[in-house]
Amino acid sequence: MNRLGLIVGGVLLALMLLSSMLFIVDQRQVAVIYALGEIKEVIQQPGLKFKLPPPLQNVVFLDRRIQTLDSPENRPIFTAEKKSLVIDWLVKWRVSDPRQFIRNNGTDIRNLEARLAPVVHAAFNDEVTKRTVGGVLSRERDKVVQAVLARLEDDAKSFGVSILDVRIKRVDFVANITDSIYSRMAAERKQVANQLRSTGAAEGEKIRADADRQREVILAEAYREAQKVKGDGDAKASALFAGAFGRDPQFAVFYRSLEAYRASFRNKSDLIVVDPASEFFRAMRGAAATGAAR
């Protein structure tokens, strides 16, 4: 029984020892083997690997994938015009020399980012101070990025990393300058709007005056044409009346009497006191009355 227990204990001890000696390297990682605090081996090939048991040898893993460093703070940078700009940037990097990386930063990536961020900010500061606001915003933006990338490629070697890309995410003025710029832009737009309104009002008055003038001209011409047509009509009517009256004088007397009656009795409320036997009612009395009166 004691012999069986020793065998089982020995097997368990052997398994524990074997498990401490074997480890798996993922394809996304780099394994670094330590021996009494000294780096003995760097393993970059994935698979099952072997090392001595602790404390003789220990293993740590580093992420070999591409990492992203965002600007941790928004400190202003002065341009050649002494204008303050706030630049948000990002840097793509990857561990290239695990030994150098561990010597300078340990195994924590955050240590590297804390040391690399000031270097990136200093590189941007050196490049932006050489250029104007317009150059940083548009004309020379690519040159700024390329210059920063070239500088970081040299500085990053001491950190054991390689810089793959640098990008500017946003360029803006500091808060107080931004407010003043917005206020000035609003004032300029308001001035332009007022000028356009004044121009529009003047053009509107001009158009209305021209329309009124054309209206008066059209009405005057229409009135002149109407009067001309009316005069021609009255002349023709007078000629017709004269011809008709010349052919039948009695009809002319009768027609004029009817016109006189129409003008005299236009309103029902009109009252005329006159002798029925007067000459005014001669047409109403008919032919017999006319003959008797004669």
C-alpha positions in Angstrom: 0.0 0.0 0.0 2.8 2.4 0.9 4.6 1.4 -2.3 1.5 2.3 -4.3 1.2 5.6 -2.6 4.8 6.4 -3.4 4.2 5.5 -7.0 1.1 7.8 -7.3 2.9 10.6 -5.5 5.9 10.2 -7.7 3.7 10.3 -10.8 1.9 13.4 -9.6 5.2 15.1 -8.8 6.5 14.2 -12.2 3.4 15.6 -13.9 3.6 18.8 -11.9 7.3 19.1 -12.8 6.5 18.4 -16.4 3.7 21.0 -16.5 6.1 23.6 -15.1 8.6 22.8 -17.9 6.2 22.8 -20.8 4.4 25.9 -22.2 2.5 26.9 -25.4 3.5 29.9 -27.4 0.5 31.4 -29.2 1.0 32.8 -32.7 0.0 36.3 -31.4 2.6 36.2 -28.7 6.4 36.2 -28.1 7.8 34.1 -25.3 10.8 35.3 -23.3 12.6 32.8 -21.0 14.3 34.2 -17.9 17.0 32.5 -15.9 17.7 34.1 -12.5 16.5 37.5 -13.9 18.5 37.3 -17.1 17.0 36.9 -20.5 18.1 33.5 -21.9 16.0 33.0 -24.9 13.3 34.7 -27.1 10.9 32.4 -28.8 8.8 33.8 -31.6 7.7 30.5 -33.3 4.3 29.3 -32.0 3.9 25.8 -30.6 4.7 23.6 -27.6 8.0 24.6 -26.0 10.2 23.4 -23.1 12.1 25.2 -20.4 13.6 24.3 -17.0 11.3 24.3 -14.0 11.1 27.4 -11.7 13.0 29.0 -10.2 15.7 28.0 -12.7 13.8 29.4 -15.6 10.6 31.5 -15.9 8.6 32.6 -19.0 6.8 35.8 -19.8 4.7 36.6 -22.9 4.6 39.8 -25.0 1.8 40.7 -27.4 3.3 40.8 -31.0 0.2 42.3 -32.6 -0.1 45.9 -33.8 -0.9 48.2 -30.9 -2.5 51.7 -31.0 -1.3 54.6 -28.9 -3.8 57.5 -28.7 -2.8 61.0 -27.5 -3.3 60.9 -23.7 -3.7 64.6 -23.2 -4.5 67.7 -25.2 -1.6 70.1 -24.5 -1.6 73.1 -26.9 1.1 73.5 -29.5 2.1 76.9 -30.9 2.5 77.4 -34.6 4.9 79.8 -36.4 2.1 82.5 -36.0 2.0 81.9 -32.2 -1.4 80.4 -32.5 -2.3 77.6 -30.1 -3.5 74.3 -31.6 -4.7 71.1 -30.0 -3.7 68.0 -32.0 -5.3 64.6 -31.4 -3.0 61.9 -32.9 -2.6 58.1 -32.9 0.5 55.9 -33.4 0.5 52.3 -34.6 3.4 50.3 -33.2 4.6 46.7 -32.6 7.2 45.0 -30.5 10.2 44.4 -32.8 13.0 43.6 -30.2 11.6 41.8 -27.2 15.0 41.9 -25.3 15.3 45.7 -25.7 11.6 46.2 -25.0 11.8 44.3 -21.7 15.1 46.0 -20.7 13.6 49.5 -21.1 9.9 49.0 -20.3 9.5 45.7 -18.5 6.7 43.4 -19.5 3.8 46.0 -19.1 2.8 47.7 -22.4 1.5 50.7 -20.4 5.1 51.5 -19.3 6.0 51.8 -23.0 3.0 54.0 -23.8 3.7 56.3 -20.9 7.3 56.8 -22.2 6.4 57.0 -25.9 3.6 59.5 -25.6 5.9 62.5 -24.6 8.3 61.6 -27.5 5.4 61.7 -30.0 4.2 65.0 -28.6 7.7 66.5 -28.8 8.0 65.4 -32.4 4.7 67.1 -33.3 5.7 70.2 -31.4 8.9 70.5 -33.4 7.1 70.1 -36.7 4.1 72.3 -35.9 6.2 75.3 -34.7 7.8 75.5 -38.1 4.5 75.9 -39.9 1.4 78.1 -40.1 -2.1 77.2 -39.1 -3.1 76.8 -42.8 -0.1 74.5 -43.4 -0.9 72.3 -40.5 -4.6 72.1 -41.3 -4.3 71.4 -45.1 -1.3 72.2 -47.2 1.5 70.6 -45.2 -0.4 68.1 -43.1 1.1 65.1 -44.8 4.6 66.6 -44.4 4.1 67.0 -40.7 3.0 63.3 -40.4 5.9 62.0 -42.5 8.4 64.1 -40.5 7.0 62.8 -37.2 7.1 59.2 -38.4 10.7 59.5 -39.6 11.7 60.9 -36.2 9.8 58.2 -34.2 11.3 55.4 -36.3 14.7 56.4 -34.9 13.6 57.1 -31.4 11.5 53.9 -31.1 14.5 51.7 -31.6 15.7 52.4 -28.0 12.3 51.2 -26.8 12.5 47.9 -28.7 9.4 48.7 -30.9 8.9 49.7 -34.5 6.5 52.6 -35.5 4.2 51.5 -38.4 2.0 54.6 -38.9 1.2 58.0 -37.5 -2.1 59.8 -38.1 -3.6 63.1 -37.1 -7.2 62.6 -36.0 -8.2 66.2 -35.3 -6.7 69.7 -35.2 -8.5 72.4 -33.3 -7.9 75.6 -31.6 -7.8 75.9 -27.8 -11.2 76.6 -26.2 -10.9 80.4 -25.7 -9.5 80.9 -29.2 -12.3 78.7 -30.7 -15.0 80.8 -29.0 -13.5 84.0 -30.3 -13.2 82.6 -33.8 -16.8 81.4 -33.7 -17.9 84.8 -32.5 -16.0 86.5 -35.3 -17.4 84.1 -37.9 -20.9 84.7 -36.6 -20.4 88.5 -36.8 -19.0 88.2 -40.4 -22.0 86.1 -41.5 -24.4 88.5 -39.8 -22.8 91.4 -41.7 -23.0 89.5 -45.0 -26.7 88.6 -44.2 -27.5 92.3 -43.5 -25.8 93.4 -46.6 -27.7 90.8 -48.7 -31.0 91.9 -47.0 -30.2 95.6 -47.8 -29.3 94.7 -51.4 -32.5 92.6 -51.7 -34.6 95.4 -50.3 -33.1 97.9 -52.7 -33.7 95.6 -55.6 -37.2 95.0 -54.4 -38.0 98.7 -54.3 -36.5 99.1 -57.8 -38.6 96.3 -59.2 -41.8 97.6 -57.5 -41.1 101.1 -58.8 -40.5 99.8 -62.3 -43.7 97.7 -62.1 -45.7 100.7 -60.9 -44.3 102.8 -63.8 -45.2 100.1 -66.3 -48.6 99.8 -64.7 -49.2 103.6 -65.1 -48.0 103.5 -68.7 -50.2 100.5 -69.6 -53.2 102.1 -67.9 -52.6 105.4 -69.7 -52.2 103.7 -73.0 -55.3 101.6 -72.4 -57.3 104.7 -71.4 -56.1 106.5 -74.5 -57.1 103.6 -76.7 -60.5 103.3 -74.9 -61.2 107.0 -75.3 -60.2 106.7 -79.0 -62.5 103.7 -79.5 -65.2 105.5 -77.6 -64.8 108.6 -79.6 -65.0 106.6 -82.8 -68.1 104.9 -81.5 -69.7 108.1 -80.5 -69.0 109.6 -83.9 -70.5 106.6 -85.7 -73.5 106.6 -83.4 -74.0 110.3 -84.0 -73.8 109.8 -87.7 -76.3 106.9 -87.5 -78.6 109.0 -85.3 -78.3 112.0 -87.7 -79.1 109.8 -90.6 -82.0 108.2 -88.9 -83.4 111.4 -87.6 -83.0 113.1 -91.0 -85.1 110.3 -92.6 -87.9 110.4 -90.0 -88.1 113.7 -87.9 -91.2 112.4 -85.9 -89.2 109.4 -84.8 -86.4 111.6 -83.7 -88.7 113.7 -81.6 -90.2 110.6 -80.1 -86.7 109.1 -79.3 -85.6 112.3 -77.6 -88.8 112.4 -75.5 -88.1 108.8 -74.3 -84.5 109.8 -73.4 -85.9 112.7 -71.5 -88.4 110.5 -69.6 -85.6 108.0 -68.8 -83.4 110.7 -67.4 -86.2 112.3 -65.4 -87.7 109.1 -63.9 -84.4 107.3 -63.1 -85.3 106.7 -59.4 -88.7 105.5 -58.2 -88.6 108.0 -55.4 -88.4 111.0 -57.7 -91.4 113.3 -57.7 -92.2 115.8 -60.5 -95.1 118.3 -60.3 -96.1 119.3 -63.8 -99.2 119.8 -65.9 -100.1 116.6 -67.7 -101.2 118.7 -70.7 -97.7 120.2 -71.0 -95.5 119.7 -73.9 -93.2 117.4 -71.8 -95.8 114.6 -71.9 -96.7 115.0 -75.5 -95.1 111.7 -76.5 -97.1 109.9 -73.7 -100.4 111.2 -75.0 -100.0 109.5 -78.3 -100.7 110.5 -81.9 -104.4 111.4 -81.1 -103.5 113.7 -78.3 -100.9 115.2 -80.5 -103.3 115.9 -83.3 -106.0 117.3 -80.9 -103.4 119.6 -79.3 -102.6 120.9 -82.8 
